[in-house]
């Protein structure tokens, strides 16, 4: 018997990173097209982009002071690396307390019916439990519990052997469903103050209704034993969710286009741009480099081969024109390139990128180069190989057809609607609503200012 679809008010706990935000906006637009109301709860920095996409927005941390720019940019010694790690821990702890203190009340006051929680929005399940709201976890990349390390490592995908990278992995590669170290400590401190058990027990006491990933099953590694509430869909790519970016189209000279992007979040390895330019200077290609907003174009005035270097790129439009894509392996660029049937050279830098790159290599869509052993010669060989070996292009085109058939945003919206309506059709959900009505009491407990 088909379920009755009602219009709901969904709250979205996102993340300010571009790859996560673009995907969640696209998914949210699919739900809005079905008559649902969507409101994002995040830092004010992404408000314009969310509202331009036709979605509602409530700022969290509007009065918080920014400490942007304190982190060292001269990352050459152990003291500097340690300082950066400590700075990031302090920033994350401050943000966690802000979200925990402000978000539950904002959700209740907005009249939210259910939450869509980005997997790396680590406060999501706790915020949902305090507010008494059902929630669904959304993985915009490889789900964290699948493992973010490359597979297999002996093929050379390991991107860093340094001590600080290992420490960062332990401390920062966490998710809403798997937490450790200082992040877990902060969450448990707050949960204890509002009368909840430790976060390790949250999945038993207040579990997610479903876990959705935009990673398509056809791109994933073979696996079994997934829970019944886990759902593969497909990429949430949607050009309507993307703000316009200026581009000097008149400077394209008609040669085959090689598009390069290292993303926006961990794109701090400026030397990679120079190596790529050196590697491609003698190829009959026009190299377009997107800096992702991390650098100014005047930092690269005389690159070999005179590539076109821009601060931000109209990525979807350039991907349609590209012959080949050089990428860091981030899900946003990779999924969008696959939707256009483009082969790749992947240079993974951090977090989930080695895992995504390994999946591309396994299916013959990309050549993968570890950044710790990167040279202009290795880039030249990889680019030349992918350009001249048609199997890479054919594999990318095969994947393109499969991804388009999945209709990722619509498939995910179907799962969300069905899951939420089944939840509200069950009388037992009233206990969660009762918990939400105790917000006035719970919200009075907060962290004192430091």
N, C-alpha and C positions, 0 to 999 in steps of 0.2 A: 504494500500500500504506500503510495507516495506521501512524503511528509509535507505538511503545510508550511510554506515559506513565509515568514513574517519579517517585517523590516526591523532591524536591530541597530543599536548604536554601539559600534566597535571602537574601543580604544586601542591605540597602537603604541607600544613601547619599543622604540626603534634604536637607533644609534646614529651618531652624526657622520660616520664614515660614508663616503659617496656610494660605494658598492652596495652597502646594506640599505641605505636610504632609497636609492633608485629602485631597487627591487621591491621594497615594501610599499613605496608609493604606487608602483605599477599594480601590485596585488590589491591595494586599497581602492584604486580606481575601478578595478573589476567589480569589487563589492559595491562601490557607490553606484555603478551602472545598473545594479540590480535593486536599487532603491534603499540601500543601507546608508546610515550616517557614519562617517569615519572621522575620528579626532586623534591627532598625534599629540603625545605628551613628551616633550623633549626640551633641550636647551634652546634658547631663542635664536641661535645662529642658523638653524635650518628652517625657521618659520616662513621666510619668503618663498623658499622652494616648495614647501608643503602647500602653502596657500595658492601659489601659481598653478599647482596641479589640481586645484578645485577641492581641496580637502581642508578640514578644520584643524585648528592648532591651539593648544593651551601650553604656554611656556612653563617650564620647570627650572627653578634656579634663576629667575629673572633678576633678582637683586644680588646675586653672587658676584664677587669680584673675580676677575680673570687673572691668572698667573702665567698666561701665555708668554713664551719667550724666555722663561727662566732656565730652561733646560740647556745644557752645554751643547754647542755646535762644533766644538773642537774635540771630537771623540777619538783621541789618539792615545790616551793612557788609561791605566787601571782606575785612577782616582776619578777621572772624568766619567768613565763608564759606570762606576759605582754611584757617582753623584746623580747620573741620569736615572738609574734604577730607583734610587731613593726618592727622587723628585716625582717620578711616575707613580710610585706607591702612595705618596702623600696626596697627589692629585686624585688618584682613583678613590682613596679612602674618603676624601672630601666630597667627591661626587656621589659616592654610595650613600653617605649620610644625607645629602641633599635630596636624592631621589626617594629614600626611605621616609624622610620627614614630610615631603611635600606631595608626592604623587598619590598616595591613597585618598587623601581628602579631595584632591582635584578630580579624581575619578568619580567619587561618589557625588560630588557637587555637579559634575557634568552629566550625570545620569547614564553612565556607561553600563551596557548589558553584559559585555564579554570583552576579553583582552586578547590581542594578538601580540605575542612577546617574541622579539628577536632573540635567538638563542644566546647571543652574547650580552643581552641586557640582563645582567646577573641578578638584579634586584627583582626581576619580573615575578617569579613565583611567590616571593615574600609579599610584595605589594599586592598581588592578586588575593592572597590569603587574608591579609589585613582588611582589604576592601570587600571580601566575600564574593569575588567575581570569578566565574569560570574563565579558563585561559587555554590558549593553543600556542604551542611553541613553533616558531618559524625559523628554519635554518636557511639562510641565504647562500650558504656555501656547503662544503662537505660537513655533515653533522659532526660535532666535536667528538662524540664517543666512537666514531668510525676511525679516529686517529688522524692527526694532521701531519705526521711524519711521512716522508716519501716512502714509496713501496716499489721495489725493495731498495734499501739504502746502499747496498753494495754496488749498484749501478752508477753511483756518483751524484745522486740528487741531494745529498746532505749539504745544506747551504751554508753552514757555519759550524766550526768546531770550537769556537772561543768559549771561555768560561762564562762571559756575560750573556751570551746567547742561550746557554743552558739554563742560567739563572732566570732569564726573562721567560723562557718556556715554562719553567716550573711556576713562576709567580703570576704570569699574565695570560697564559693560554688556558682560560677558564670559560665556563659557559653557565647558563641558567640551570643546567642539569648536572653540572660537575664543577665544584668549587674547592679551593684549597687555600692554605696559607692565610695571609692577612685579609684577603677578601672574605673568606669564610668566617674569620674571626669577627669582622665588622658586622656581617649579616647576623651571626648568632647573638652578638651583643644586643642588637636591636630587637631581634625576635624574642629574646629573653625578657626584655623590658616591656614588650606588648603582650606577654603571656603565651608565646608560641614556643614549640619545641625546636630543637636544633635543625638547621637547614638540611642536614643529612637525612632527616626523617620526613622532609616536606613532600617527597614524591609518594609516600605512603599516606600521609595525613591529608594532603591537598594536591593530588596529582594533576598534571596537564590532561586535557580531554583528548588531544591529538598532537602529533608531532609531524609537521609538514616540511619537506625540503624541496627547494627548486632544483637541486641536483637531480638530473634525470637518471633513472635506473640504468639506461643503456650506456651511460658514461661511468657508472660506478663499478667498483670491483665486485666480483661474485661474493655473495654473502647469504647466510641463512639465519633463521632464528630471530627475525625482527618482530617486535610486538605488533599486535593487531591494530593499534592506533597510530602506527607509523605509515606515512604516505609519501612516496615519490610523486612528484608532479612533472615539472619541466620549467625552464627559465621563465622568469616573470618579465622579460624584456618588453618594453612598450615605449615607443617614441614620444607618446603624448605626455609621459612623465618627466621628460628631460628639458631643462631650461635651455634656451637658445644661446649659442656661443658664436661670437664673431670669428670669421675666418677669411683670409685673403685668397679667395677662390681663383682670382686672376693670376696667382703665382704658380698654379699647377701647370706644368709644361707638357703634359701629354704622355710622359713616360709611365711605365707601370709603377703603381704607388706602393711603397713600403711604409706601413704605419707602425709607429712605436709608442707604447705607453707603459709606464711603470706604476700606474695608479696614482692615488692621492694620499694614502695613509702612511705607508712605509717607504715611500719613494724618496729616499735620502742619499742614494748612491749616485752622485752626479757623475762619477767616473764612467758609469755604464753607458751614459749617453755619448761620451767621447769615444769609447771603444767601438760602439755600434757605428758611429759616423766614420771612423777610420776603416772599419771592416767593409763598409758599403761604398766607399768613395769611388771605386773603379767599376762598380756594377751599373748596368744600364737601367737604373731605377731612380725614382725620386723619393727620397727619405723625408717623411714628415714626423717630427718628434713632438709629442705632447708632454709638457712638463708637469701636468696635473696640479698646477697652482703651487707647487712646492719650491720652485725657483723662478727667478726673473729671466727673461730671454736675453738680457744684456750680459748674463754670465756665460753665454755661449756664442760669442760674436764671430769666431773664425773656425768653426768646426770643419774638418776635412770633408770635401765633397759639397760644401755649401748646402746642407739640408735646411728644410723649412722648419724652424723651431717656434712653437707657440706655447703660451702659458696654459690655456685651456683649449680643448678641441671639441668640435661637433662630432663626437666619436661615432655615432650611428651612421651619419652621412659618409664619413671617411672610411668606415669599415665596408660600406657597400662598394666603394671604389677600389679598395685595396686588393693587391695581388697576394700579399703576405703580411702577417702581423707579428711584430715582436712584442712580447708581453711578459709581465712579471708573474703571470699565472693567477691573478686575482679573478674571482668568479664573475665580476661585472664585465670585464673586458673579454674573458674567455667565452662566457655564454653568448655575449653579443656577437663575437666573431664567429662562433659556431652557427648562430642563427643566420649568418650571411655566408656560411660555407667556406670560411677562410682557413687555410693551414697556418701553422704558427711556429715560431721559435720562442720557447719559454725560458725565462731566466728567473726562477723563483727566488724571492728575497726573504720571506718570513711567514710565520703563522701557517695558514692553510694552503699557501701557494705551492709548496713542494708536493703536497698530496694531489692537488688539481693537475699540476704539470705531469706527475707520474701517470695519471689516468689518460691524459692526452697522448703521452708517449706509448702507452700500452695499446692504444687503438690505432696507432700509426698516423695521428693527426699532427704531431709536433715533434721537433727535436728539442731536447732539454739540455740546458747548459748550467752547471752549478756556478753561482756567482763567485765563490771563493777561488775558483780556478779559471776565471774568465779572461780571455785574451781576444784581441782583434782577429787573430788568426782563427780561433775556434768559432767565433761568430761568423766570420766569412765562410768557413766550411759549412756550418749549419744552414745559413741562408741559401747558399748555392745548392746544397743538397735538396732542401725543401722546394726550391724553385724549379729544379730540373727533374726531380723524381715525381711523376704524376700520381703516385700512390698516396702521397700526402693530400693532395688536392681532392682526389677521389674519396678518400676517407672522410674529409671534411664535408664534402657535398652529401655523402650518405648520412652523416650525422645531422646535417642541416634539415634534410627531409624528415628524419625521425623526430627532431625537436619540434618542427612546425606542426607535425601531426598530433603532438601531445597537448597543445593549447594550454601551456602551463598556468597562466593566471586564472583561466576559466576552470581548469581542473582543481586548482587549489581552492577557489571560491566555492565550488560544489562541495568539497570536503568540509569546509568551514561551516557552510549553511546547514548541511546535514547533521554534523556533529553538535552544533549549538541547538538546533531544534530538538534533537533527541535528548539533549541535556535538560532543556526546559520542559519537555514532556514528562520527565521523571519527577514525581513529587519530592524525592529526596533532595533535590536542588534547593529546597526552601531552607535547609540548614545553612547553606552558604549565604543566602540572602540575610538570614538572621545575624550571621557574623558581620556582614557588611553594615547592618544597622547599629552596631556597637562602635562605629567609627569615632563618634565624639569622645568616647572614653579612651580609645586606643590612641587617637591623634594627640592627646595631651602628653603622651610620653614621647620625648624627642631627645636627640643628642644636644647637650649644651655646646654653645659656641666654643671654639678653641681659642 
